[in-house]
C-alpha cells in the first residue's frame, strides 16, 4: 500500500485523476491541521507495515524546492527527504499546467501563461471567469488535462513525474 500525504481535497482529485493508475494500491492522507507528532507517528506505523510505503507532498509556498524540503524534514523528524515532493508553487499551478490555450479559451480563463512555475493559488483564481465556478473549472481542467504539456510547463511536476515513473507501483 502506498500512502500519499497531501494537503487537501484539490490535491486528492488531481492525483487520483492524473496518477491513480501509476500509484496502484494507494490511500490518501490529508494531513492539513495535523500535529507534527501525529504525522511522525503515522509515518512510523507505515514503516512498520510490510509492503507499505509513502510519499509526502507539500506546497513550495514561495520557497525553493530544496529549502521547502529541508523545512518539512526538520518539522517532521520521521520524514525521509527522498519521499518528499514539492509542488511549485501550489497544486493549482499543476492543474493549470496541463491545459492548452484552446481549452483555456473554451473555459473562458483569463490571460493564458505558459510558465506555471510561479503561479500561485491567488493568480490562478484571478484567471477564473467567476469565483463560484471554481469547482466546475477544476473538474474541467482535469477532464482536458494533457500530462505531457504539463510537465513541459512546470519544473516541479516534471521532477515528480520522472521520480514516480522510477518507483515500483
Steps between C-alpha positions, in 0.01 A plus 500: 500500500625846410395776738491842339518797736322797346377834627140507378217378277624675184826306536305175536292565187811586300704196601206257469422613146852555364709241688251249643604217268871566558458489878324161497374414849493831687328702769498875547583655835387863528740631759399866510431588863686200639765544766862409431470221753199346324675510161820349645301221667313426178827479305643271768201267468538492119868409537401205720253358245647252254443608140399854590661826400415868486557820310449843648387808306538858611452833328810712443325804650751738342809301602738307277438128472817420698417749776142375532615136519742597776226684692266201479774250596585714804134536598424126469797306636392161354457641152754365248610779262496252211126457554421876489368664184446873479230660287634824354316728607170334588284219355307750289816557293504127416133511401560800274819355347307224323256719311569622147416844367192376308348339810594805703296716263205256500492515880523881481811512715673835489850563360667168414852466641748237386734486802310378807802468732404813692121484462339545842152399612395866499629553144320185389172615656539839329493315165159344569191657343309491832605393847181293539608280208829390657403134562352466152812649340729271703307194377511627141875556522548137604271378221707688240836436670807434286778359721771535235416869460488542878845356564641736237341799678581426863842393627384353832237288322765383255730401790220309672392330178855375433537370856162328523562314174813350663308382806338155510121539515 
